Each structure stands twice: as structure tokens, then as C-alpha cells.
Amino acid sequence: MAIELPDDLIALEERAWQEIQAGQLTAETAAAVQAAVTAHAEQAGVDRYQVEMALKRAVRHTEPEG
């Protein structure tokens, strides 16, 4: 089952990933991502961990096109 990820959730995870790569992840950003993941999972009726994994795959493990 593919999990639909809204653009605002993807943007939030992209911000967190940039902060992680720079060694500057803030507690505020981390908490915002977790809250958004939880809210989306509840609204979509899916497991929060599945949403989190799908989100990380979408943002952190993108395959180059070609």
C-alpha cells in the first residue's frame, strides 16, 4: 500500500534532513516533524511508523533519474 504524503509534510522532513546533514537539527524541527507524522497517520488511518518510513524514503533515499 502506497502512503500519500502531503507536500507540507515532505517540506518539513526536507528541512529536518537539511538540519541533520548540517549537524544542526533543532528540537523544535524534530518535534514538528513527529507531530505532523502522527497527525497525518491518524487522519489517514495508517500506522505512524509506516508514514515515517515512507516519508524518510521519499526525502532521504531518492533515486537519481536516468
ChimeraX attribute file (.defattr): number of C-alpha atoms within 10 A of each C-alpha:
attribute: neighborCount
match mode: 1-to-1
recipient: residues
	/A:1	4
	/A:2	7
	/A:3	13
	/A:4	11
	/A:5	17
	/A:6	10
	/A:7	9
	/A:8	10
	/A:9	17
	/A:10	17
	/A:11	13
	/A:12	18
	/A:13	25
	/A:14	18
	/A:15	16
	/A:16	23
	/A:17	19
	/A:18	13
	/A:19	15
	/A:20	13
	/A:21	9
	/A:22	9
	/A:23	9
	/A:24	11
	/A:25	15
	/A:26	12
	/A:27	10
	/A:28	9
	/A:29	16
	/A:30	17
	/A:31	12
	/A:32	16
	/A:33	21
	/A:34	16
	/A:35	12
	/A:36	17
	/A:37	24
	/A:38	18
	/A:39	13
	/A:40	20
	/A:41	19
	/A:42	12
	/A:43	9
	/A:44	14
	/A:45	9
	/A:46	13
	/A:47	13
	/A:48	18
	/A:49	12
	/A:50	15
	/A:51	20
	/A:52	20
	/A:53	11
	/A:54	17
	/A:55	21
	/A:56	16
	/A:57	12
	/A:58	15
	/A:59	16
	/A:60	13
	/A:61	10
	/A:62	9
	/A:63	8
	/A:64	5
	/A:65	4
	/A:66	3
